[in-house]
Amino acid sequence: MAKIPIEQDAAYWEWHVDLPGLPRHPDDNGDENDDEDRMHSVNMDEDTDNNDDEDDPYALKFGVATRKDRHFYKSLENVEEEGDEASSRDDGTVLMRPIANLRHNDVIGVAVQQSDLPMIQFLLNGEPLPECTINRFRGTVYPAVYIPPGAAEGGDRIDDDEGISLTAEFDEDHFREMSPHARFGPLLAARGIL
């Protein structure tokens, strides 16, 4: 979770997906002639018969979260130790949505609107994901991502032994995709009056 509260009416930021050891996006390393064949699958969900991301326990969740205190994290640890399954309210992901089948160099865009009708929109490589939209939320929220236990580790879930890497991008100059509308500007850090 980022420590920047979302206080503006409309904000946009991106999460960049990378596999360690594979070439980064051309904008990141200056190579403008990057070949599409160099994109590699993260293979987050191998089940082709079931396209429901909710069923993939290893799907990464993107969105926002409310700020949690030590008590929250302590109780979450206790739930995991006891083997009980935590609900989305318990684990803080109620304002997040799972996105499976991620690939190397994918871009997950998150657009938050708080003014007229509070809503969170998600985009995958610039394409809207309407099934992931969240309507009507209240309160102070922070950019967040949830990586389920086992999802970022090597082994059965992904081809690379070192796991998956996510980079939060809040600088408009480094966005790889366009926000869904001109009103969604880059997330700005809140400043207090001295």
C-alpha positions in Angstrom: 0.0 0.0 0.0 1.3 3.5 -0.9 1.3 6.1 1.8 -0.2 8.7 -0.5 -3.9 9.3 0.3 -6.1 9.9 -2.8 -7.6 13.3 -2.1 -8.1 14.7 -5.6 -11.3 14.4 -7.5 -9.9 12.1 -10.2 -6.5 10.3 -10.1 -4.7 7.8 -12.3 -1.6 5.6 -11.7 -0.2 2.4 -13.2 1.3 -0.8 -12.1 4.0 -2.2 -14.4 4.5 -6.0 -14.4 8.0 -7.4 -14.9 9.7 -10.8 -14.6 13.3 -10.5 -13.3 15.9 -11.3 -15.9 13.7 -10.4 -18.9 14.0 -7.1 -20.8 12.0 -4.2 -19.5 9.7 -2.1 -21.6 11.4 -0.1 -24.3 10.7 3.2 -22.5 12.5 1.9 -19.4 15.8 0.9 -21.1 15.9 3.2 -24.2 15.6 0.3 -26.7 13.0 1.6 -29.2 13.3 -1.6 -31.4 12.0 -4.0 -28.8 10.6 -7.1 -30.5 7.1 -8.4 -29.6 8.5 -11.9 -29.4 10.5 -10.8 -26.3 7.3 -10.5 -24.3 6.9 -13.5 -22.0 3.9 -14.9 -20.2 3.7 -14.7 -16.4 1.2 -17.6 -16.5 -0.7 -16.5 -13.5 -3.7 -18.6 -14.5 -3.3 -21.7 -16.6 -7.0 -22.8 -16.4 -8.3 -21.9 -19.9 -11.7 -23.5 -19.2 -12.6 -21.0 -16.5 -12.2 -17.3 -17.2 -13.5 -16.2 -13.8 -10.6 -14.4 -12.1 -12.4 -14.7 -8.8 -11.6 -18.4 -8.8 -7.9 -18.0 -9.2 -6.4 -17.9 -5.7 -3.1 -16.6 -7.1 -4.6 -13.7 -9.1 -3.0 -10.4 -8.1 -5.5 -7.8 -6.8 -5.3 -4.1 -7.7 -7.2 -1.1 -6.4 -7.2 0.9 -3.2 -7.2 0.1 0.5 -8.1 1.9 3.7 -5.2 2.6 6.0 -4.8 -0.2 8.5 -3.2 -0.2 12.0 -1.0 -2.8 13.8 -4.1 -4.5 15.2 -5.4 -5.2 11.7 -2.2 -6.8 10.5 -1.8 -8.8 13.7 -5.3 -10.2 13.4 -4.7 -11.0 9.7 -1.5 -13.0 10.7 -3.6 -14.9 13.3 -6.2 -15.8 10.6 -3.5 -17.1 8.3 -1.7 -19.1 11.0 -5.0 -20.8 12.0 -5.7 -21.8 8.4 -9.0 -20.0 8.3 -9.9 -18.2 5.1 -10.1 -14.5 5.4 -12.9 -12.6 3.6 -12.1 -9.6 1.4 -13.3 -7.4 4.3 -10.9 -9.2 6.6 -7.8 -9.0 4.4 -8.4 -5.4 3.3 -9.1 -6.2 -0.4 -12.8 -5.2 -0.6 -11.8 -2.3 -2.8 -9.6 -4.4 -5.0 -10.2 -6.6 -8.0 -8.3 -9.7 -9.2 -6.6 -9.6 -12.6 -5.3 -13.0 -13.7 -3.3 -14.0 -16.8 -0.8 -11.2 -16.4 2.2 -11.1 -18.8 5.6 -9.6 -18.7 5.4 -5.8 -19.5 1.6 -5.7 -18.9 0.3 -2.4 -17.5 -2.6 -2.2 -15.0 -4.0 1.3 -14.9 -6.2 2.4 -12.0 -8.4 5.4 -12.2 -10.2 6.7 -9.1 -13.0 9.3 -9.2 -14.4 10.7 -6.0 -16.5 13.7 -6.9 -19.9 12.9 -8.7 -20.1 9.1 -8.4 -17.2 7.6 -6.5 -15.8 4.8 -8.6 -12.6 2.9 -9.3 -11.9 1.8 -12.9 -9.3 -0.7 -14.1 -7.5 -0.9 -17.4 -5.2 -3.7 -18.7 -2.8 -2.4 -21.3 -5.1 0.6 -22.0 -8.2 -1.5 -22.4 -11.0 -1.0 -19.8 -12.0 -3.9 -17.6 -15.7 -3.0 -17.0 -16.3 -6.2 -15.0 -13.8 -5.0 -12.4 -15.3 -1.5 -11.9 -16.1 -0.6 -8.2 -18.9 1.9 -7.6 -19.8 3.8 -4.4 -17.0 3.9 -1.9 -16.4 6.4 0.9 -13.5 7.5 3.0 -9.8 8.0 2.6 -8.2 5.4 0.4 -4.6 4.6 -0.7 -3.2 2.9 -3.8 -2.7 -0.8 -3.1 -1.9 -4.1 -4.6 -2.4 -7.5 -3.0 -0.1 -10.4 -3.9 -1.6 -13.6 -2.5 0.9 -16.0 -0.7 2.5 -18.1 -3.4 1.7 -15.9 -6.3 5.0 -14.1 -6.5 7.2 -17.2 -5.8 8.8 -19.3 -8.5 7.6 -22.8 -9.2 4.3 -23.9 -10.5 2.7 -20.5 -10.9 5.3 -18.7 -13.1 8.1 -19.8 -15.3 10.8 -17.7 -13.7 12.4 -18.9 -10.4 12.7 -15.4 -9.1 9.0 -14.5 -9.2 7.1 -11.4 -10.4 7.9 -7.8 -9.9 5.4 -4.9 -9.8 6.4 -1.2 -10.1 4.0 1.5 -9.1 4.2 4.5 -11.4 2.8 7.8 -10.3 4.8 10.1 -12.7 2.8 11.0 -15.8 6.0 11.2 -17.8 6.5 7.5 -17.3 3.0 6.3 -17.9 2.9 3.7 -20.7 -0.9 4.0 -21.4 -3.4 6.9 -21.4 -5.8 7.5 -18.6 -9.5 6.7 -19.4 -10.3 10.5 -19.6 -8.5 13.8 -19.5 -9.9 14.6 -16.0 -7.8 11.7 -14.5 -4.5 13.3 -13.7 -1.5 11.6 -12.0 -1.9 11.0 -8.3 -0.6 14.0 -6.4 0.9 13.8 -2.9 -1.2 15.6 -0.3 0.4 18.7 1.2 -0.5 20.3 4.5 -0.7 24.0 5.4 2.1 25.1 7.7 
